[in-house]
């Protein structure tokens, strides 16, 4: 991530010891991380860490330090944490962004413009990677959150026809929309060739100036709730 950010002519500062220490209380951890983050003189903190319960504390610390923050998906925060952090961000006029970079693909934007909200349509997706998982979380959480984020952004009223994810399988990254038996559109996420991370960065920066930004914690919670409902219907 650092080379991509630097490649956009943005300065990058890394912060060490960002995890909570074994003997450290949550309040002490948040205070320490807030102080360290504020001292970096950065404008936006990008939390490039493995998702988990620690992320909510990190987001709180960053917002209290006065920075905007980008968080990697999937979002594991509770509805209570989500509401609390989003309200804190609004009170301090800060932006919390969840990094759903595939949502800024040109084709996805066209789906949103032409098919939103998608009532009467079916949405499907497959996301397989030939490598093993690197985050230590299930493939449906890691990869499925990308697929469901696209649905939530472009066609949230569509029915889910198929969501399949896995590691150590032949690479495949497809999403599609159909009406009945007729497929209306398909996107190959594997071969898109678009600078989606850079586009996402620019959307976040535009939000700092007041532009509308859809990929906040409330969006992330909706995606997480859909993901949990999908797992309940298809355990294992």
Backbone as numpy.savetxt, mean C-alpha at the origin, in Angstrom:
# Nx Ny Nz CAx CAy CAz Cx Cy Cz
14.84 0.63 -3.14 14.03 1.83 -3.14 14.89 3.09 -3.14
15.98 3.06 -2.38 16.83 4.25 -2.28 17.32 4.74 -3.64
17.83 3.84 -4.55 18.28 4.32 -5.86 17.16 4.97 -6.67
15.93 4.45 -6.56 14.81 5.02 -7.31 14.50 6.42 -6.82
14.48 6.58 -5.48 14.18 7.91 -4.91 15.28 8.89 -5.29
16.53 8.45 -5.15 17.65 9.32 -5.50 17.65 9.65 -6.99
17.19 8.70 -7.80 17.12 8.91 -9.23 16.12 9.97 -9.65
15.22 10.31 -8.75 14.25 11.38 -8.99 14.73 12.72 -8.42
16.04 12.79 -8.19 16.68 14.02 -7.67 16.16 14.40 -6.29
15.88 13.38 -5.47 15.48 13.61 -4.09 16.61 13.12 -3.18
16.94 13.89 -2.16 17.97 13.45 -1.22 17.38 12.40 -0.29
18.21 11.44 0.11 17.76 10.33 0.93 18.64 10.22 2.16
18.00 10.11 3.32 18.71 9.91 4.58 18.16 8.64 5.22
19.04 7.72 5.60 18.62 6.48 6.25 18.71 6.64 7.76
17.75 6.07 8.47 17.74 6.10 9.93 17.97 4.70 10.47
18.91 4.55 11.36 19.24 3.25 11.93 18.46 3.03 13.24
18.45 1.79 13.70 17.82 1.41 14.97 16.37 1.89 15.05
15.59 1.50 14.07 14.19 1.93 14.02 13.24 0.94 14.69
13.73 -0.19 15.15 12.86 -1.16 15.81 12.82 -0.91 17.31
11.72 -1.32 17.90 11.56 -1.17 19.35 12.52 -2.09 20.08
13.21 -1.56 21.07 14.16 -2.36 21.86 13.40 -3.23 22.85
13.95 -4.38 23.23 13.23 -5.31 24.12 12.78 -4.67 25.43
13.59 -3.79 25.98 13.26 -3.18 27.27 12.54 -1.85 27.15
12.17 -1.47 25.92 11.62 -0.14 25.66 10.10 -0.18 25.64
9.47 0.71 26.39 8.01 0.79 26.36 7.56 1.39 25.03
6.28 1.23 24.72 5.77 1.78 23.46 5.90 3.30 23.43
5.59 3.95 24.54 5.67 5.41 24.57 7.11 5.89 24.42
8.05 5.20 25.07 9.46 5.57 24.95 9.96 5.34 23.54
9.49 4.26 22.92 9.89 3.94 21.55 9.39 5.01 20.58
8.13 5.38 20.71 7.56 6.40 19.84 8.29 7.73 20.02
8.59 8.08 21.26 9.29 9.33 21.53 10.70 9.32 20.92
11.41 8.20 21.09 12.78 8.11 20.55 12.77 8.18 19.03
11.85 7.43 18.39 11.80 7.42 16.94 11.36 8.78 16.39
10.44 9.44 17.10 10.00 10.77 16.67 11.16 11.76 16.71
11.94 11.70 17.77 13.09 12.60 17.91 14.12 12.35 16.81
14.40 11.06 16.56 15.39 10.72 15.53 14.91 11.12 14.15
13.63 10.88 13.88 13.06 11.22 12.58 13.08 12.73 12.35
12.69 13.49 13.37 12.67 14.94 13.25 14.07 15.49 13.01
15.07 14.87 13.65 16.45 15.33 13.50 17.00 15.09 12.10
16.35 14.20 11.34 16.82 13.90 9.98 16.58 15.06 9.02
15.68 15.97 9.40 15.32 17.12 8.56 14.66 16.69 7.25
14.14 15.48 7.22 13.43 14.99 6.03 12.02 15.56 6.00
11.39 15.48 4.84 10.01 15.93 4.68 9.05 14.74 4.70
9.49 13.63 4.11 8.67 12.42 4.02 9.48 11.24 4.52
8.88 10.43 5.38 9.52 9.20 5.84 8.91 8.03 5.09
9.75 7.23 4.46 9.29 6.03 3.75 9.67 4.83 4.61
8.67 4.16 5.19 8.92 3.05 6.10 9.15 1.76 5.32
10.37 1.54 4.91 10.73 0.35 4.13 11.06 -0.79 5.09
10.05 -1.23 5.83 10.22 -2.29 6.82 9.17 -3.36 6.58
9.41 -4.54 7.11 8.44 -5.62 7.00 7.14 -5.23 7.68
5.99 -5.43 7.03 4.71 -5.07 7.66 4.48 -5.86 8.94
3.78 -5.24 9.88 3.49 -5.88 11.15 2.94 -4.87 12.13
2.67 -5.30 13.36 2.08 -4.40 14.37 2.97 -3.22 14.74
4.29 -3.37 14.54 5.20 -2.27 14.86 4.99 -1.05 13.97
4.38 -1.26 12.81 4.25 -0.17 11.84 3.32 0.93 12.37
2.29 0.57 13.12 1.39 1.60 13.65 2.14 2.55 14.58
3.05 2.01 15.39 3.84 2.85 16.29 4.79 3.74 15.49
5.35 3.19 14.42 6.27 3.97 13.59 5.53 5.11 12.90
4.33 4.83 12.40 3.53 5.89 11.76 3.22 6.99 12.76
2.83 6.61 13.97 2.55 7.60 15.01 3.77 8.47 15.29
4.93 7.84 15.41 6.15 8.58 15.69 6.48 9.57 14.58
6.34 9.12 13.35 6.66 9.99 12.20 5.72 11.18 12.14
4.42 10.94 12.35 3.45 12.04 12.30 3.71 13.02 13.45
4.00 12.50 14.63 4.28 13.38 15.76 5.56 14.19 15.55
6.46 13.65 14.73 7.69 14.38 14.40 7.45 15.46 13.35
6.25 15.46 12.76 5.91 16.49 11.79 6.20 16.14 10.35
6.44 14.85 10.06 6.73 14.41 8.70 5.50 13.76 8.08
5.48 13.72 6.77 4.55 12.88 6.04 5.14 11.47 5.99
4.32 10.47 5.66 4.83 9.11 5.74 4.24 8.24 4.64
5.10 7.38 4.06 4.68 6.36 3.11 4.91 5.01 3.77
3.90 4.16 3.74 3.93 2.85 4.41 3.80 1.75 3.36
4.57 0.69 3.50 4.45 -0.45 2.60 3.18 -1.24 2.91
2.59 -1.83 1.88 1.45 -2.71 2.09 1.98 -4.10 2.49
1.11 -4.97 3.05 -0.28 -4.75 3.42 -0.39 -4.01 4.75
-1.56 -3.43 4.99 -1.80 -2.71 6.23 -2.40 -3.68 7.24
-1.73 -3.85 8.39 -2.20 -4.76 9.43 -2.80 -4.02 10.63
-2.93 -2.71 10.53 -3.49 -1.95 11.65 -4.97 -2.24 11.85
-5.41 -2.18 13.09 -6.82 -2.38 13.40 -7.64 -1.18 12.94
-8.97 -1.33 12.95 -9.83 -0.20 12.59 -9.64 0.95 13.57
-9.42 0.62 14.85 -9.20 1.66 15.86 -7.89 2.40 15.61
-6.83 1.65 15.33 -5.54 2.28 15.03 -5.63 3.13 13.77
-6.32 2.60 12.77 -6.46 3.33 11.50 -7.14 4.67 11.72
-8.25 4.66 12.45 -9.00 5.90 12.71 -8.14 6.88 13.52
-7.47 6.37 14.55 -6.66 7.23 15.41 -5.53 7.89 14.63
-4.82 7.12 13.82 -3.69 7.65 13.08 -4.14 8.60 11.97
-5.25 8.26 11.31 -5.73 9.14 10.25 -6.18 10.47 10.84
-6.84 10.44 12.00 -7.26 11.68 12.65 -6.05 12.49 13.10
-5.01 11.81 13.60 -3.78 12.51 14.01 -3.15 13.19 12.81
-3.11 12.49 11.67 -2.52 13.07 10.46 -3.30 14.29 9.99
-4.62 14.20 10.03 -5.43 15.34 9.60 -5.24 16.54 10.53
-5.16 16.25 11.83 -4.98 17.33 12.79 -3.67 18.07 12.58
-2.66 17.34 12.13 -1.34 17.93 11.92 -1.08 18.26 10.46
-2.12 18.09 9.62 -2.01 18.38 8.19 -0.88 17.60 7.54
-0.81 16.32 7.88 0.19 15.42 7.32 -0.49 14.38 6.43
0.27 13.80 5.52 -0.23 12.78 4.60 0.32 11.42 4.99
-0.58 10.43 5.11 -0.17 9.04 5.27 -0.54 8.32 3.98
0.43 7.75 3.31 0.22 7.07 2.03 0.60 5.60 2.16
-0.25 4.74 1.60 0.08 3.31 1.53 0.54 3.00 0.11
1.66 2.32 -0.01 2.34 2.17 -1.29 1.70 1.06 -2.16
0.61 1.40 -2.82 -0.04 0.51 -3.79 0.33 1.00 -5.20
1.56 0.72 -5.62 2.06 1.34 -6.84 1.34 0.89 -8.10
0.79 -0.33 -8.12 0.12 -0.79 -9.34 -1.15 0.02 -9.64
-1.70 0.68 -8.65 -2.91 1.47 -8.87 -2.66 2.67 -9.77
-1.42 3.08 -9.95 -1.14 4.25 -10.79 -0.76 3.85 -12.21
-0.91 2.58 -12.55 -0.74 2.18 -13.95 -1.74 2.93 -14.83
-1.32 3.29 -16.01 -2.20 3.99 -16.92 -3.47 3.22 -17.22
-3.37 1.89 -17.37 -4.54 1.07 -17.66 -5.52 1.04 -16.49
-4.99 1.01 -15.27 -5.86 1.03 -14.10 -6.59 2.35 -13.99
-5.89 3.44 -14.29 -6.53 4.75 -14.29 -7.66 4.81 -15.33
-7.46 4.15 -16.46 -8.50 4.10 -17.49 -9.70 3.29 -16.99
-9.44 2.19 -16.29 -10.54 1.42 -15.70 -11.35 2.30 -14.76
-10.66 3.05 -13.92 -11.35 3.91 -12.96 -12.18 4.98 -13.68
-11.60 5.55 -14.73 -12.30 6.61 -15.46 -13.51 6.08 -16.22
-13.40 4.85 -16.75 -14.45 4.36 -17.62 -15.39 3.33 -17.03
-14.98 2.65 -15.94 -15.77 1.54 -15.41 -16.21 1.72 -13.96
-15.66 2.68 -13.27 -15.99 2.91 -11.86 -17.47 3.23 -11.70
-18.16 2.66 -10.71 -17.64 1.81 -9.62 -17.62 0.32 -9.93
-18.10 -0.07 -11.10 -18.00 -1.47 -11.50 -19.16 -2.36 -11.13
-20.31 -1.80 -10.80 -21.48 -2.63 -10.48 -21.84 -3.50 -11.68
-22.11 -4.78 -11.43 -22.45 -5.71 -12.49 -21.27 -6.34 -13.18
-20.05 -5.97 -12.77 -18.84 -6.54 -13.35 -18.21 -7.54 -12.38
-17.30 -8.36 -12.92 -16.52 -9.29 -12.11 -15.04 -8.95 -12.25
-14.34 -9.05 -11.14 -12.90 -8.74 -11.10 -12.13 -10.00 -10.74
-11.05 -10.25 -11.46 -10.20 -11.40 -11.14 -8.74 -11.06 -11.23
-7.92 -11.84 -10.56 -6.48 -11.61 -10.62 -5.68 -12.80 -10.19
-4.50 -12.92 -10.78 -3.53 -13.94 -10.36 -2.17 -13.25 -10.22
-1.48 -13.54 -9.11 -0.16 -12.94 -8.86 0.74 -14.05 -8.33
1.56 -14.61 -9.22 2.49 -15.68 -8.86 3.92 -15.19 -9.07
4.82 -15.53 -8.14 6.24 -15.21 -8.26 7.05 -16.48 -8.23
8.08 -16.55 -9.06 8.91 -17.75 -9.11 9.84 -17.86 -7.90
10.09 -16.75 -7.23 10.95 -16.79 -6.04 10.12 -17.08 -4.79
10.83 -17.30 -3.70 10.15 -17.50 -2.41 9.79 -16.14 -1.81
8.90 -16.16 -0.83 8.51 -14.91 -0.18 9.65 -14.32 0.62
9.79 -13.02 0.59 10.91 -12.35 1.27 10.50 -11.63 2.55
9.19 -11.50 2.79 8.72 -10.73 3.94 8.28 -11.61 5.10
8.19 -12.91 4.87 7.76 -13.80 5.94 6.27 -13.73 6.21
5.49 -13.26 5.23 4.04 -13.20 5.37 3.42 -14.00 4.23
2.17 -14.43 4.37 1.54 -15.25 3.33 1.46 -14.51 1.99
1.52 -15.27 0.91 1.45 -14.68 -0.42 0.14 -13.94 -0.64
-0.95 -14.44 -0.07 -2.23 -13.77 -0.26 -2.22 -12.38 0.37
-1.47 -12.20 1.47 -1.35 -10.89 2.09 -0.43 -9.98 1.27
0.73 -10.50 0.92 1.75 -9.71 0.22 1.31 -9.36 -1.20
0.91 -10.36 -1.96 0.58 -10.17 -3.37 -0.90 -9.86 -3.58
-1.75 -10.51 -2.79 -3.18 -10.29 -2.93 -3.58 -8.87 -2.61
-2.84 -8.21 -1.72 -3.18 -6.82 -1.40 -3.01 -5.91 -2.62
-2.05 -6.24 -3.49 -1.91 -5.48 -4.74 -3.16 -5.63 -5.60
-3.62 -6.87 -5.76 -4.77 -7.13 -6.62 -6.03 -6.45 -6.08
-6.27 -6.60 -4.79 -7.48 -6.04 -4.20 -7.42 -4.51 -4.13
-6.22 -3.95 -4.06 -6.10 -2.49 -4.11 -6.53 -1.97 -5.48
-6.15 -2.68 -6.53 -6.58 -2.29 -7.88 -8.10 -2.33 -7.97
-8.71 -3.40 -7.44 -10.17 -3.49 -7.47 -10.80 -2.35 -6.68
-10.30 -2.09 -5.47 -10.88 -1.06 -4.61 -10.77 0.32 -5.26
-9.71 0.56 -5.99 -9.50 1.85 -6.63 -10.34 2.01 -7.90
-10.36 0.96 -8.72 -10.98 1.09 -10.04 -12.43 0.66 -10.08
-12.73 -0.51 -9.50 -14.08 -1.07 -9.62 -14.54 -1.66 -8.28
-14.70 -0.84 -7.25 -14.98 -1.36 -5.91 -16.32 -2.08 -5.77
-17.25 -1.83 -6.69 -18.55 -2.49 -6.62 -18.60 -3.80 -7.41
-17.49 -4.18 -8.04 -17.45 -5.42 -8.80 -17.42 -6.62 -7.86
-17.86 -7.76 -8.37 -17.76 -9.02 -7.62 -16.42 -9.66 -7.90
-15.87 -10.32 -6.91 -14.59 -11.00 -7.09 -14.86 -12.39 -7.66
-14.31 -12.64 -8.85 -14.48 -13.95 -9.49 -13.33 -14.90 -9.17
-12.13 -14.34 -9.01 -10.95 -15.19 -8.75 -9.82 -14.32 -8.22
-9.21 -14.75 -7.13 -7.97 -14.15 -6.63 -7.06 -15.30 -6.24
-5.94 -15.43 -6.92 -4.98 -16.52 -6.63 -3.58 -15.94 -6.56
-2.85 -16.34 -5.52 -1.49 -15.83 -5.31 -0.60 -16.97 -4.82
0.69 -16.86 -5.10 1.60 -17.87 -4.61 3.05 -17.57 -4.95
3.94 -18.19 -4.21 5.38 -18.11 -4.46 5.86 -19.42 -5.08
7.07 -19.36 -5.64 7.72 -20.52 -6.23 6.84 -21.18 -7.29
6.22 -20.33 -8.10 5.40 -20.75 -9.23 5.82 -19.92 -10.44
5.53 -20.39 -11.65 5.90 -19.58 -12.83 5.32 -18.17 -12.72
6.15 -17.18 -13.02 5.74 -15.78 -12.89 4.48 -15.48 -13.69
3.52 -14.87 -13.03 2.30 -14.44 -13.68 1.66 -13.35 -12.83
1.33 -12.23 -13.48 0.71 -11.12 -12.76 -0.37 -10.52 -13.67
-1.58 -11.00 -13.51 -2.67 -10.58 -14.37 -3.86 -10.10 -13.54
-4.53 -9.07 -14.03 -5.83 -8.67 -13.48 -6.75 -8.45 -14.66
-8.04 -8.75 -14.46 -8.99 -8.61 -15.56 -10.37 -8.24 -15.02
-11.18 -7.72 -15.93 -12.56 -7.38 -15.64 -13.44 -8.04 -16.69
-14.53 -8.62 -16.25 -15.44 -9.25 -17.19 -16.88 -8.95 -16.80
-17.76 -9.12 -17.77 -19.21 -9.03 -17.53 -19.79 -10.36 -17.99
-20.25 -11.15 -17.04 -20.70 -12.50 -17.38 -19.54 -13.32 -17.91
-19.69 -13.89 -19.09 -18.63 -14.70 -19.69 -17.73 -13.89 -20.61
-17.99 -12.60 -20.74 -17.23 -11.77 -21.65 -16.16 -10.97 -20.92
-14.90 -11.19 -21.27 -13.81 -10.43 -20.67 -13.72 -9.08 -21.35
-13.81 -8.01 -20.55 -13.78 -6.66 -21.09 -12.38 -6.07 -21.17
-11.51 -6.42 -20.22 -10.18 -5.82 -20.18 -9.25 -6.70 -19.36
-7.97 -6.65 -19.70 -6.95 -7.42 -18.99 -5.67 -6.60 -18.94
-4.98 -6.66 -17.81 -3.69 -5.99 -17.65 -2.66 -7.01 -17.21
-1.52 -7.03 -17.90 -0.39 -7.86 -17.50 0.54 -7.00 -16.64
0.50 -7.21 -15.34 1.31 -6.42 -14.42 2.79 -6.75 -14.54
3.10 -7.88 -15.17 4.49 -8.34 -15.25 5.26 -7.60 -16.35
4.57 -7.12 -17.36 5.26 -6.55 -18.52 4.87 -5.10 -18.78
4.36 -4.40 -17.77 3.83 -3.05 -18.02 4.90 -2.04 -18.40
6.09 -2.12 -17.81 7.19 -1.23 -18.17 6.99 0.23 -17.83
6.09 0.54 -16.90 5.81 1.93 -16.55 6.50 2.29 -15.22
6.92 3.54 -15.07 7.63 3.97 -13.83 6.65 4.21 -12.69
6.06 3.12 -12.19 4.95 3.28 -11.26 5.39 3.79 -9.88
6.57 3.41 -9.43 7.03 3.92 -8.13 7.25 5.43 -8.22
7.85 5.86 -9.31 8.06 7.30 -9.50 6.74 8.05 -9.58
5.76 7.47 -10.26 4.44 8.10 -10.35 3.79 8.20 -8.97
3.95 7.14 -8.19 3.38 7.16 -6.86 4.02 8.26 -6.02
5.33 8.40 -6.11 6.03 9.46 -5.39 5.46 10.83 -5.76
5.23 11.05 -7.05 4.74 12.34 -7.50 3.32 12.60 -7.01
2.50 11.54 -6.91 1.15 11.70 -6.36 1.21 12.12 -4.89
2.13 11.49 -4.15 2.29 11.85 -2.74 2.73 13.30 -2.62
3.70 13.69 -3.41 4.20 15.07 -3.34 3.12 16.08 -3.74
2.28 15.70 -4.71 1.18 16.58 -5.09 0.19 16.73 -3.94
0.00 15.65 -3.18 -0.91 15.70 -2.03 -0.41 16.66 -0.96
0.89 16.84 -0.86 1.43 17.79 0.12 0.97 19.21 -0.18
0.68 19.45 -1.46 0.20 20.77 -1.85 -1.31 20.87 -1.90
-1.98 19.82 -1.43 -3.43 19.88 -1.35 -4.18 19.06 -2.39
-3.47 18.39 -3.31 -4.14 17.56 -4.31 -4.79 16.36 -3.65
-5.89 15.89 -4.23 -6.59 14.72 -3.69 -5.68 13.51 -3.74
-5.73 12.69 -2.69 -4.88 11.49 -2.63 -5.72 10.34 -2.09
-5.97 9.31 -2.91 -6.89 8.25 -2.49 -6.29 7.16 -1.63
-4.96 6.99 -1.63 -4.36 5.80 -1.02 -3.93 6.04 0.42
-4.91 6.44 1.25 -4.63 6.72 2.65 -4.93 5.48 3.50
-4.91 5.65 4.82 -5.14 4.50 5.71 -6.56 3.97 5.60
-7.51 4.81 5.34 -8.88 4.34 5.21 -9.03 3.45 3.97
-8.37 3.83 2.90 -8.33 2.98 1.70 -7.66 1.66 2.03
-6.53 1.72 2.74 -5.79 0.51 3.10 -6.61 -0.41 3.99
-7.41 0.16 4.88 -8.24 -0.66 5.75 -9.33 -1.37 4.95
-9.90 -0.68 3.97 -10.90 -1.34 3.11 -10.29 -2.51 2.36
-9.08 -2.33 1.86 -8.38 -3.43 1.17 -8.12 -4.57 2.14
-7.67 -4.25 3.35 -7.38 -5.28 4.35 -8.65 -6.04 4.73
-9.76 -5.33 4.86 -11.02 -6.00 5.21 -11.46 -6.95 4.10
-11.29 -6.55 2.85 -11.61 -7.43 1.73 -10.71 -8.65 1.73
-9.44 -8.42 2.03 -8.48 -9.52 2.07 -8.84 -10.51 3.16
-9.21 -10.02 4.32 -9.60 -10.90 5.43 -10.87 -11.67 5.09
-11.83 -11.02 4.44 -13.06 -11.70 4.05 -12.77 -12.79 3.03
-11.84 -12.52 2.13 -11.47 -13.51 1.13 -10.82 -14.72 1.78
-9.96 -14.47 2.76 -9.29 -15.58 3.46 -10.28 -16.41 4.28
-11.29 -15.75 4.81 -12.31 -16.49 5.58 -13.12 -17.41 4.69
-13.36 -16.96 3.44 -14.11 -17.79 2.50 -13.28 -18.93 1.94
-11.95 -18.70 1.88 -11.06 -19.72 1.30 -9.90 -19.97 2.23
-10.14 -20.57 3.40 -9.03 -20.81 4.34 -7.98 -21.73 3.74
-6.70 -21.39 4.04 -5.59 -22.19 3.54 -5.28 -21.89 2.09
